[in-house]
Amino acid sequence: MSLFNFFKKPSFFSQEEQDKIVQAVRGAEMRTSGEIRVYIESRCRYVEALDRAINIFYGLKMDQTAERNAVLMYVAIKDHQLAIFADEGIHKKTGPEFWKNEVQHMLTHFNKADYAAGIVTVVNEIGEALYQNFPYKSDIDKNELPDNIVFGK
């Protein structure tokens, strides 16, 4: 069985699961100046999910945060692909191994058909890394990007 054999049905998240994911993003961002977005689509239009994530990241203007500390979690449902792309500010602080480990954490949950929990877990872990490196400063920080899940085609 492939690591990517984890998507089975078109209606990927219930409303309750979507709410949990959005709440995890909001909770993580309350402690940091960093930004987290979750992008879900049916098919990956690129050979590599990371290439698609990079394209989406720049399309959503996530590279325009003040401290370059935005992170995109990307999932292509039908193509069974996922990636995490972090802007240069947070990537320099955590290094590439951190992101590889986070993808593995998502896959562990996804392979158990625990999709929303996988995303919530990783959002919380990314939020902790953002907090450690970019703690919230009440006098200058603001929510620079929306917290909702972005659903592509």
C-alpha positions as CSV (number, residue, x, y, z in Angstrom):
1,M,0.0,0.0,0.0
2,S,1.3,3.4,-1.0
3,L,1.9,6.2,1.5
4,F,-0.4,8.3,-0.6
5,N,-3.3,5.9,-0.6
6,F,-5.4,8.0,1.8
7,F,-8.2,9.8,-0.1
8,K,-11.4,8.0,-0.8
9,K,-14.3,10.3,-1.2
10,P,-15.0,13.6,-2.9
11,S,-16.5,15.4,0.1
12,F,-13.3,15.6,2.0
13,F,-14.2,17.5,5.1
14,S,-17.4,17.9,7.1
15,Q,-18.3,21.3,8.3
16,E,-17.2,20.3,11.8
17,E,-13.8,19.2,10.5
18,Q,-13.4,22.5,8.5
19,D,-14.2,24.4,11.6
20,K,-11.6,22.5,13.6
21,I,-9.0,23.3,11.0
22,V,-9.8,27.0,10.9
23,Q,-9.8,27.1,14.7
24,A,-6.4,25.5,14.8
25,V,-5.1,28.1,12.3
26,R,-6.5,30.9,14.4
27,G,-5.2,29.5,17.6
28,A,-1.7,29.0,16.2
29,E,-1.7,32.5,14.8
30,M,-2.7,34.1,18.1
31,R,0.7,33.4,19.5
32,T,2.8,34.5,16.6
33,S,3.3,37.1,13.8
34,G,3.5,34.1,11.4
35,E,0.7,33.1,9.0
36,I,-0.6,29.7,8.1
37,R,-2.9,28.8,5.2
38,V,-4.5,25.5,4.2
39,Y,-5.2,24.9,0.5
40,I,-7.2,21.9,-0.7
41,E,-7.9,21.0,-4.3
42,S,-9.0,17.9,-6.2
43,R,-6.0,17.5,-8.5
44,C,-2.4,18.7,-8.6
45,R,-1.7,20.4,-11.8
46,Y,2.1,19.8,-11.5
47,V,4.2,16.7,-11.3
48,E,5.5,17.7,-7.9
49,A,3.1,18.8,-5.2
50,L,5.8,21.1,-3.8
51,D,5.9,23.0,-7.2
52,R,2.2,23.4,-7.0
53,A,2.4,24.6,-3.4
54,I,5.0,27.2,-4.4
55,N,2.8,28.5,-7.2
56,I,-0.2,28.8,-4.9
57,F,1.9,30.4,-2.2
58,Y,2.9,33.2,-4.5
59,G,-0.5,33.4,-6.1
60,L,-2.0,34.0,-2.7
61,K,0.6,36.7,-2.0
62,M,1.9,34.8,1.0
63,D,5.4,36.1,0.3
64,Q,4.3,39.6,1.3
65,T,4.1,39.1,5.0
66,A,6.3,41.6,7.0
67,E,8.7,39.0,8.4
68,R,8.4,36.5,5.5
69,N,7.0,33.9,7.9
70,A,4.0,32.5,6.1
71,V,3.4,28.7,5.6
72,L,1.2,27.0,3.1
73,M,-0.2,23.5,3.7
74,Y,-1.2,22.0,0.3
75,V,-3.3,18.9,-0.3
76,A,-4.5,17.5,-3.7
77,I,-7.3,15.0,-2.8
78,K,-7.7,12.9,-5.9
79,D,-4.0,12.8,-6.8
80,H,-3.0,11.8,-3.2
81,Q,-0.3,14.5,-2.9
82,L,0.6,17.0,-0.3
83,A,3.3,19.5,0.5
84,I,4.2,22.2,2.9
85,F,5.9,25.4,1.7
86,A,7.4,27.9,4.1
87,D,8.6,31.4,3.3
88,E,12.3,32.2,3.7
89,G,12.0,33.8,7.2
90,I,10.6,30.7,9.0
91,H,12.4,28.2,6.7
92,K,15.8,29.7,7.6
93,K,14.9,29.3,11.3
94,T,13.7,25.7,11.2
95,G,15.6,24.1,8.3
96,P,14.4,21.6,5.8
97,E,14.2,18.6,8.1
98,F,11.4,20.3,10.2
99,W,9.2,20.5,7.1
100,K,9.9,16.9,6.0
101,N,8.9,15.7,9.5
102,E,5.7,17.7,9.3
103,V,4.8,16.1,6.0
104,Q,5.4,12.7,7.6
105,H,3.2,13.6,10.5
106,M,0.4,14.5,8.1
107,L,0.9,11.2,6.2
108,T,0.8,9.2,9.4
109,H,-2.7,10.6,10.1
110,F,-3.8,10.5,6.5
111,N,-2.9,6.8,6.1
112,K,-5.3,6.2,9.0
113,A,-8.1,8.2,7.3
114,D,-7.7,10.8,10.0
115,Y,-7.3,13.7,7.6
116,A,-8.6,16.7,9.6
117,A,-6.7,15.6,12.7
118,G,-3.5,15.3,10.6
119,I,-3.9,18.9,9.4
120,V,-4.8,20.2,12.8
121,T,-1.8,18.4,14.4
122,V,0.6,19.9,11.9
123,V,-1.0,23.3,12.1
124,N,-0.4,23.2,15.8
125,E,3.2,22.1,15.4
126,I,3.9,24.7,12.8
127,G,2.3,27.3,15.0
128,E,4.6,26.3,17.8
129,A,7.7,26.7,15.5
130,L,6.3,30.1,14.5
131,Y,5.8,31.1,18.1
132,Q,9.3,30.1,19.1
133,N,10.8,32.1,16.2
134,F,8.3,34.9,15.7
135,P,6.3,35.5,18.9
136,Y,3.3,37.7,18.8
137,K,3.9,41.4,19.5
138,S,0.6,43.1,20.4
139,D,1.8,46.6,19.5
140,I,2.7,45.8,15.9
141,D,1.3,42.4,14.8
142,K,-1.8,42.0,12.8
143,N,-3.5,39.1,10.9
144,E,-2.0,39.6,7.5
145,L,-3.8,36.8,5.7
146,P,-7.2,35.1,6.0
147,D,-7.5,32.1,8.2
148,N,-10.1,30.2,6.2
149,I,-9.3,27.0,4.2
150,V,-8.9,27.8,0.5
151,F,-10.6,25.2,-1.8
152,G,-9.2,25.1,-5.3
153,K,-10.7,23.1,-8.2
